[in-house]
Amino acid sequence: MADLNEKTVTDAVIEQMASTPDPRMREVMESLVQHLHAFARDVRLTPAEWLGAIGFLTKVGQTCTPYRQEFILLSDTLGLSRLVNLMDDTANRVGEATETSLLGPFYREASPRFGYGESIAVHAKGPEMILFGRVVNEAGEGVPDAVVEIWSTDADGAYDLQAKSPEVMDMRGQFRTDAEGRYAIRTLVPLGYSIPMDGPVGAMVTAQSRHGMRPAHIHMLIGAEGYRELVTALYLGDDPNIDSDTVFGVSESLVVRPQTGVEGSPDPSIPAVRYDFQVARRAAHDTSGRVGADPSKIAAE
């Protein structure tokens, strides 16, 4: 038995975990312990602060439900979701593609299916807009029968999980591209919104004097056979928080400005955005680029 001090305890933990059968788990945990211990030494973590952190993480877990994922929100506000997303895209994308963005904590599987040009605003009311364009490959060729999933807030800045009974789906849906890769979607002009501030993550953001706002945006998830799934979003350029997204999701290439009279729009009288999404070939080792999941699926696992 060796007497441990603040330096040698790290090596003792790593040595004890060395028998971990799974090599990836062993690699990840060894690095985690090294960095976690180094962090504690760097800031000279006190017992009171340690207990405070445990209490905070306990509250984060207690706030999670099948319809709310507070841990994903925590990851988003720390920029970790964005970092993992960027690393995964760089490692697994074959060729050029539209930039990725965050899946976020409000994605839901099995959203309703709609036809070309139909509206996802089944219950919500407000100013309308149209998204249309093509899903193309690296050569600029249309990708037929691609699944285009879309979800966003209503005109008041609330997702269906926040505004209605959780069983009701609204402002989200699935479309399929035609033989030339074309899609057209009618929706409402989204509104920028605050992340949920009534939980522990909101309290953390408030303590940091951050505004907690996300610029108005529309989430898109696009998949097609043989191509890497694209998780992205389009951001409205006139939003006052376009340069300070609290979850770091905005890229310049994803900023759009709806306007009337856009050539090729299904209805030129309604503000529209024409945007062509480019999907990359899927690498043989690729699994999934989703940094996030339907909250109900996480709660069930």
C-alpha positions as CSV (number, residue, x, y, z in Angstrom):
1,M,0.0,0.0,0.0
2,A,1.4,3.4,-1.0
3,D,0.6,6.6,0.7
4,L,-1.0,8.9,-1.8
5,N,-0.6,12.6,-2.2
6,E,-2.2,15.1,-4.6
7,K,0.3,14.2,-7.3
8,T,0.4,10.4,-7.1
9,V,-3.4,9.8,-6.7
10,T,-3.9,10.4,-10.4
11,D,-1.4,7.6,-11.4
12,A,-3.0,5.3,-8.8
13,V,-6.5,5.7,-10.3
14,I,-5.2,5.2,-13.9
15,E,-3.2,2.1,-12.8
16,Q,-6.3,0.6,-11.2
17,M,-8.4,1.2,-14.4
18,A,-5.7,-0.3,-16.6
19,S,-7.5,-3.7,-16.7
20,T,-10.5,-2.2,-18.4
21,P,-11.3,-4.8,-21.3
22,D,-12.7,-2.2,-23.7
23,P,-9.7,-0.4,-25.2
24,R,-11.7,2.7,-26.2
25,M,-13.3,3.0,-22.7
26,R,-9.8,2.6,-21.2
27,E,-8.4,5.4,-23.4
28,V,-11.3,7.8,-22.7
29,M,-11.3,7.2,-19.0
30,E,-7.6,7.5,-18.6
31,S,-7.7,10.9,-20.4
32,L,-10.7,12.0,-18.4
33,V,-9.1,11.3,-15.1
34,Q,-5.9,13.0,-16.1
35,H,-7.7,16.2,-17.2
36,L,-10.2,16.1,-14.4
37,H,-7.5,15.9,-11.8
38,A,-5.4,18.5,-13.5
39,F,-8.4,20.8,-13.5
40,A,-9.0,20.3,-9.8
41,R,-5.3,21.1,-9.1
42,D,-5.3,24.1,-11.5
43,V,-8.2,25.9,-9.8
44,R,-7.5,24.5,-6.3
45,L,-11.0,23.1,-6.0
46,T,-12.4,23.3,-2.5
47,P,-14.7,20.8,-0.8
48,A,-17.5,23.4,-0.8
49,E,-17.1,23.9,-4.6
50,W,-16.9,20.2,-5.2
51,L,-20.2,19.7,-3.3
52,G,-21.7,22.6,-5.2
53,A,-20.7,21.0,-8.5
54,I,-22.2,17.7,-7.5
55,G,-25.4,19.4,-6.4
56,F,-25.6,21.3,-9.8
57,L,-25.2,18.1,-11.8
58,T,-27.8,16.4,-9.6
59,K,-30.2,19.1,-10.4
60,V,-29.4,18.9,-14.1
61,G,-30.3,15.2,-14.1
62,Q,-33.4,15.7,-12.1
63,T,-34.6,18.3,-14.6
64,C,-34.4,15.9,-17.5
65,T,-37.7,14.4,-18.7
66,P,-38.9,12.5,-21.9
67,Y,-39.6,16.0,-23.2
68,R,-36.7,18.1,-21.8
69,Q,-33.0,17.3,-22.0
70,E,-31.1,19.5,-19.6
71,F,-27.8,17.7,-20.0
72,I,-27.8,18.4,-23.8
73,L,-28.6,22.0,-23.0
74,L,-25.7,22.1,-20.6
75,S,-23.4,20.6,-23.3
76,D,-24.7,23.2,-25.8
77,T,-24.1,26.2,-23.6
78,L,-20.6,25.1,-22.8
79,G,-19.8,24.8,-26.5
80,L,-19.1,21.0,-26.1
81,S,-21.9,20.0,-28.5
82,R,-20.5,22.3,-31.2
83,L,-17.0,21.0,-30.7
84,V,-18.0,17.3,-30.9
85,N,-20.1,18.1,-33.9
86,L,-17.2,19.8,-35.7
87,M,-14.7,17.1,-34.9
88,D,-17.1,14.4,-36.1
89,D,-17.9,16.2,-39.3
90,T,-14.2,16.7,-40.1
91,A,-13.3,13.1,-39.4
92,N,-16.2,11.4,-41.3
93,R,-17.2,13.6,-44.2
94,V,-16.0,12.6,-47.6
95,G,-15.9,15.7,-49.8
96,E,-17.5,19.1,-49.4
97,A,-20.9,19.6,-47.9
98,T,-23.1,22.2,-46.3
99,E,-21.8,23.2,-42.9
100,T,-23.3,21.4,-40.0
101,S,-25.0,22.9,-36.9
102,L,-26.6,21.6,-33.7
103,L,-29.4,19.1,-33.5
104,G,-30.4,20.8,-30.2
105,P,-32.6,19.5,-27.4
106,F,-35.9,19.8,-29.2
107,Y,-35.6,17.2,-32.0
108,R,-38.3,14.6,-32.2
109,E,-38.4,11.4,-34.2
110,A,-41.4,10.3,-36.3
111,S,-42.5,13.8,-37.2
112,P,-45.5,14.1,-39.6
113,R,-45.0,13.6,-43.3
114,F,-45.9,16.3,-45.8
115,G,-46.0,16.7,-49.5
116,Y,-44.1,19.2,-51.7
117,G,-44.9,22.8,-50.7
118,E,-47.2,21.9,-47.8
119,S,-47.0,23.8,-44.5
120,I,-45.7,22.4,-41.2
121,A,-47.7,25.0,-39.3
122,V,-50.7,22.7,-38.5
123,H,-51.9,24.6,-35.4
124,A,-49.5,27.6,-35.0
125,K,-50.4,30.9,-36.6
126,G,-48.2,33.8,-37.8
127,P,-46.3,35.3,-40.7
128,E,-45.5,32.7,-43.3
129,M,-42.3,32.0,-45.2
130,I,-41.1,29.4,-47.8
131,L,-38.0,27.3,-47.9
132,F,-37.2,25.8,-51.3
133,G,-34.2,24.6,-53.3
134,R,-32.4,21.3,-54.0
135,V,-30.5,18.7,-52.1
136,V,-27.4,18.0,-54.2
137,N,-24.2,16.0,-54.1
138,E,-20.6,17.1,-54.5
139,A,-21.0,17.2,-58.3
140,G,-24.1,19.5,-58.1
141,E,-26.4,16.7,-59.1
142,G,-29.8,16.5,-57.5
143,V,-30.3,13.7,-54.9
144,P,-33.7,12.1,-55.4
145,D,-35.9,10.8,-52.6
146,A,-33.8,12.4,-49.8
147,V,-35.6,12.8,-46.5
148,V,-35.7,16.4,-45.3
149,E,-36.7,16.8,-41.7
150,I,-37.5,20.3,-40.4
151,W,-38.4,21.8,-37.0
152,S,-38.5,25.2,-35.6
153,T,-40.2,27.5,-33.2
154,D,-43.6,29.1,-33.9
155,A,-44.0,32.8,-34.4
156,D,-43.9,33.4,-30.7
157,G,-40.5,31.7,-30.2
158,A,-41.7,28.4,-28.7
159,Y,-41.3,24.8,-29.8
160,D,-44.3,22.4,-29.7
161,L,-42.8,20.7,-26.6
162,Q,-43.0,24.1,-24.8
163,A,-46.2,25.6,-26.3
164,K,-48.6,22.6,-26.3
165,S,-49.2,19.2,-24.9
166,P,-46.1,17.1,-25.5
167,E,-48.2,14.6,-27.5
168,V,-49.0,17.2,-30.1
169,M,-46.5,17.7,-32.9
170,D,-46.5,21.1,-34.7
171,M,-44.0,23.2,-36.6
172,R,-42.0,20.1,-37.6
173,G,-42.3,17.5,-40.4
174,Q,-40.6,15.3,-43.0
175,F,-40.4,15.9,-46.8
176,R,-38.9,13.9,-49.6
177,T,-37.1,15.5,-52.6
178,D,-38.4,14.8,-56.1
179,A,-36.5,13.1,-58.9
180,E,-34.3,16.2,-59.4
181,G,-33.6,16.7,-55.7
182,R,-36.0,19.6,-55.2
183,Y,-37.8,20.4,-52.0
184,A,-40.3,23.1,-51.0
185,I,-41.6,23.7,-47.5
186,R,-44.0,26.3,-46.2
187,T,-43.6,27.3,-42.5
188,L,-43.8,30.3,-40.2
189,V,-41.1,33.0,-39.7
190,P,-39.4,31.8,-36.6
191,L,-38.6,34.0,-33.7
192,G,-35.4,34.1,-31.7
193,Y,-35.8,32.8,-28.2
194,S,-34.2,32.2,-24.8
195,I,-33.0,28.8,-23.8
196,P,-35.0,27.4,-20.8
197,M,-33.8,29.6,-18.0
198,D,-36.0,28.0,-15.2
199,G,-33.5,25.2,-14.5
200,P,-29.9,24.7,-13.4
201,V,-28.4,25.5,-16.8
202,G,-30.4,28.8,-16.9
203,A,-29.1,29.7,-13.5
204,M,-25.5,29.0,-14.6
205,V,-26.0,31.2,-17.7
206,T,-27.5,34.0,-15.6
207,A,-24.6,33.8,-13.1
208,Q,-22.2,34.3,-16.1
209,S,-24.1,37.4,-17.2
210,R,-25.0,35.8,-20.6
211,H,-28.2,36.7,-22.3
212,G,-29.2,33.1,-23.0
213,M,-30.7,33.9,-26.4
214,R,-30.6,31.9,-29.6
215,P,-31.1,33.8,-32.9
216,A,-34.1,32.8,-35.0
217,H,-33.4,29.6,-36.9
218,I,-34.9,26.6,-38.6
219,H,-33.4,23.1,-38.0
220,M,-32.9,20.7,-40.9
221,L,-31.8,17.1,-40.9
222,I,-31.2,15.6,-44.3
223,G,-30.5,12.0,-45.2
224,A,-30.2,9.9,-48.3
225,E,-28.9,6.4,-49.2
226,G,-25.2,6.4,-49.6
227,Y,-24.7,10.0,-48.2
228,R,-23.7,11.2,-44.8
229,E,-26.6,12.5,-42.8
230,L,-26.5,16.3,-42.6
231,V,-27.6,18.0,-39.4
232,T,-27.7,21.8,-39.9
233,A,-29.9,24.9,-39.5
234,L,-30.6,28.2,-41.3
235,Y,-30.3,31.4,-39.3
236,L,-32.2,34.6,-40.0
237,G,-29.6,37.4,-40.5
238,D,-31.7,40.2,-39.1
239,D,-31.9,38.7,-35.6
240,P,-30.2,40.9,-33.0
241,N,-28.4,37.9,-31.5
242,I,-27.0,36.5,-34.7
243,D,-23.4,37.2,-33.6
244,S,-23.8,35.9,-30.0
245,D,-25.7,32.6,-30.1
246,T,-25.6,31.2,-26.6
247,V,-25.0,27.7,-27.9
248,F,-22.5,28.7,-30.6
249,G,-24.4,27.2,-33.6
250,V,-24.2,29.9,-36.2
251,S,-21.9,29.8,-39.2
252,E,-21.8,32.6,-41.8
253,S,-22.8,30.2,-44.7
254,L,-26.0,29.3,-42.9
255,V,-27.3,32.9,-42.5
256,V,-30.2,33.7,-44.7
257,R,-32.6,36.6,-45.3
258,P,-36.2,35.8,-46.5
259,Q,-37.5,38.1,-49.1
260,T,-40.5,38.3,-51.5
261,G,-40.2,37.7,-55.3
262,V,-37.5,35.0,-55.1
263,E,-37.2,33.4,-58.5
264,G,-38.6,29.9,-58.6
265,S,-40.6,30.2,-55.3
266,P,-43.9,28.3,-55.2
267,D,-45.5,31.6,-54.1
268,P,-43.5,34.8,-54.9
269,S,-45.8,36.9,-52.7
270,I,-44.6,35.2,-49.5
271,P,-41.0,35.8,-48.1
272,A,-38.9,32.9,-49.2
273,V,-35.4,31.5,-48.9
274,R,-33.8,29.5,-51.7
275,Y,-31.1,27.2,-50.3
276,D,-29.4,24.3,-51.9
277,F,-28.1,21.7,-49.3
278,Q,-25.0,19.8,-50.4
279,V,-24.6,16.3,-48.8
280,A,-21.3,14.5,-48.7
281,R,-20.6,10.8,-49.4
282,R,-20.6,8.6,-46.4
283,A,-17.4,7.1,-45.2
284,A,-17.2,3.4,-44.7
285,H,-16.5,3.8,-40.9
286,D,-19.2,6.5,-40.4
287,T,-22.0,5.8,-37.9
288,S,-24.0,8.9,-37.2
289,G,-23.3,12.7,-37.1
290,R,-26.1,13.5,-34.7
291,V,-24.8,15.3,-31.6
292,G,-28.1,14.9,-29.8
293,A,-31.2,12.8,-29.8
294,D,-35.0,12.8,-29.3
295,P,-35.3,13.5,-25.5
296,S,-37.8,10.6,-25.1
297,K,-35.2,8.1,-26.5
298,I,-32.5,9.2,-24.1
299,A,-34.9,8.9,-21.1
300,A,-35.9,5.4,-22.2
301,E,-32.4,4.0,-22.5
